[in-house]
Amino acid sequence: MRRFIMIFFSGFIMLNLAGCEAFTRKFTRKSKKSDQQVEMVLAPEEYKGPNMTAEELYRQYFMYWKSWQDELINALSQNSSLKKKVDCAEQAIKNLVNMRSLLIEQAQKNLDVYIARSQELLSDMQRDVYGADNKRNNDAAERIKSDIHRGFTYTKVKNYLR
C-alpha cells in the first residue's frame, strides 16, 4: 500500500512538472498578423449634394427651424436638461441664419430681429442653469415661433428670395 501511494504521488508530481501544453498555449501571446493593409485615400472628394433652388433650400431650412423650435419648446415644457435646451436653441438659430442668407437685404433686416431675440433667449437659458425660468423662456420661444411663422413662411417671402 505504501509503495502504491509513493508511485501515485511521484506520477502526480511528474505530470505537474511536465505541465499541460494546452494550458500554456492558452496563455501565451500570439503574434500579430500584418497581412491586412489599409487602403489609403489619395484624393478626398467633398460631397456637394444635390443642386437645390433657393425656394427648396428656404423651405428646407424653414422646416428644420420649425422642428428645432418645437423641440426647444417641448424641452422647456418638460424641464429637460440644460444641454438639450441649449442644443435645440443653437440649431434653431443656425437654421434661421441659413434662411437669412437666402433673403434680400430688406427681408434680412426683418429676420435679424428674430435672430437677435432667439440669441437673447439662448443666453437667458444658459444663465438659468437650474431651470427656474423655464416657463418664461417657454413663453418667449413660443412668441418667437408664432412671429416667425406669421411673417416668414415661404408664401410670404417668395418675392424676397435671391
N, C-alpha and C positions, 0 to 999 in steps of 0.2 A: 504494500500500500504506500509505504514511504517512497519507494522507487517510482511508483506511478505519479505521485504528486510532484516529485523532482523533475520528471520528464515533462509533465504538463506545464509547470512554471517555466522551465527552460525553453520549451517550444513557444510559449506565450511571449517571453522576453525576446526571442529571436525574431518573431513576427513583428513586434513593436519596433525593434531596431531597424528592420528592413524597410519599414514604412509602407504606406499604401500609395501606390502610384496614382490612382485616380484622385486621391485627396491632395497630393502635392501638385498635380496638374491643374486642379480646380483653382488653386490659389496662386499660381504663377502668372505674371503679367504677360499678356500676349502682345506680339509686335504689331505696330500699326501698319496698315497696308496703304501705300500711297499710289495705288493703281488708278484711283479716280482723280481725274483732272477737271478743274472747274473751267468752263469756257469763259474767256474774257470778253467783255463788251468793249469794242474798239471805238465806235462812234455812236453815243447815245442820241436818240431822237426824241424830241419833245412832241407829245401828242397835243395837237391843237384843237381837236374836237370838231364837231360839225359846224359849218358856217351858218350862223343864225342871223336873222334880220334884227334890227333894233326893236321891232314890235315883239318878236318872240323872246328876246332877251329881257325886255321890260316886263312882259307877262311872267316870265320865269322868276325874275328877281322879286317881283311883287308877291308872287305865290310863296316864295321862300321866306320873304319878310313876314308875311301874314302867318305862316305856320310857326315861325320862331316867336313872333309876338304872342300868339295863342299859347305857345309852350311857356313863355315867360309869365303870362297871366295865370296859367294853371299852376306853375311853380310857386308863385306868390300866394295864391289862394290856399295851396296845400302845405304851406310852410316848409318847402323843400330846402335843401342845403344851399348855402351861400354860393358855392361853386356852380351849382346848376343854374341859379338865378343869374349870376354874372355871365355865364357862358351863353345863356339864351339872349340876354340883352346885347352882348357883343356881336352875336351872329345876326340879330335883327338890325343892328346899326350897320354892320358890314353890307347887308343886302340893301339898306336904304342908300348907302353911299354908291353902290353899284347902280341902283336905279337913277340916282342923281347924275351919274356920268352919261346917261343916255338922253338927258333932257337938255333943252336950250337954256341959255343963261337966265332968262326971266323965270322959268319954272324951277330952275336950280335954287334961286333965292327963296322961293316959296317953300321948297323942301328943306332948305337949310334950317329953317325954324324948327321943324320937327326932328331933324337930326340932332340939333342942339338940345332940345327937350329930352330926347332919348339918352343922350350922353349925360345930361344932368341926372336923369333917373338912374343911370348906371352908377354914377358917383355916389348918389344917395344910398343905393343898395350896398355898395362896397363899404360905406361908413357904418351901415346898420348891420353889424356882424351877427347880432343875436336875433334879428328878425322882428324887432319891436314895432317897426313902422311898415310891416308888410301890407296892412290894409290901405295905408296912404299911398304906398308905391303901386299897389294893385290898381287903385283908382286912377293914378297918373298914367299907368300903362294902358288902361282901357280908354282913357281920353285920347292918348296919342293914337291908339289904334283906330278909334272912330273918326278922328280928324283926318288921318291919312287916308282912311278908307273913303271918306266923303270927298276928298279933293284930288286923290292921285290914282284912282282906278284907271285902267287903260282907256276906257271910253272917254274919260275927261282930259287925258293928257296926250291922246294920239296925235293931236295937231302940234304938240310941243316937243315931239321926239326929233332927234337929229337925223 
